[in-house]
């Protein structure tokens, strides 16, 4: 179904779409940003495994916050998620 949607967008507009499907808006948005050639689906329950290795650059935070996390030695979303509250 997702391939059909992607192909229909190309047919109608001539533009390639980036489609991400997940159980939350954030994960779907990240998936879409990484979906270069075909739709990317993150199955329910696989969100953490999907996000863990990804760069903190994908987090919806300010450049200053990103720089602060990098100064702390944090480079991946998983490293940030593993921090104690």
N, C-alpha and C positions, 0 to 999 in steps of 0.2 A: 504494500500500500504506500509506504513512504517513497519508494522508487517511482511509483506512478505519479505522486504529487510533484516530486522533483522534476520528472520528465514533462509533466503538464506545464509547470512554470516555465521551463525552457521553451516549450513549444509556443506558448502564448506570448511570452515577453522577450524571448531570446536571451534571457539572463539566467545564469546559474544561481541556484539558491543554496543556502547552507541551512540544513535542517537538523536540529537536535531534539530528541524526545527523551524525557526523563520524568521522574515523579515530582520534581520541583522546578520552579522557574529558573533558579540559579544553575542547577545542574544541566538543565536543558539548554540554557544560554551558553554555558561553557562547551557543551557537546556541539552546539551549532557553530561556535567559533572554530572548532577543530574539524568540523565536517567539510573537508575540501572537495572530495570527489563524489561522495554519496552520503545520504542521511546517516547520522550516528545515533543509535539508540542505547541508552543506559538503562538496563533492567532494574526494576525495583529491588532493593537490597544490595545492589552493586555500586551504589553511589560513592561510598567511601573508597572502595578499591579503585574506582575510576578517577577520583579527585586526588588521592594520596600522592602520586608521583608528579602531579602537575605543578608548574611554576606559580609562585605567589603573585606574579604579574597578572594572573587571571582573576585575582580577587577584586571585588568592586570597592576598592579603597583608594585613598589619595596617594599621589606619588610620594608624599612625605611619609605616610604610614608604611608604604612599601620599602622605602629607604631605611626606615627605622627597623623593620623586620630583618632586612638584609644585614644591618649592623649587628643584630643579635645572632647572626649566623643562620637565619632561617631562609631557606630557598624554595621549599615545596609546601603545598597546601597541607600535606600530611604532617609535616613538622609543626605547622601552626596548630593543627587539630590535636596533636599530641601534647600540647602545653597544658599544664595544670590550670584549673580555673583560678 
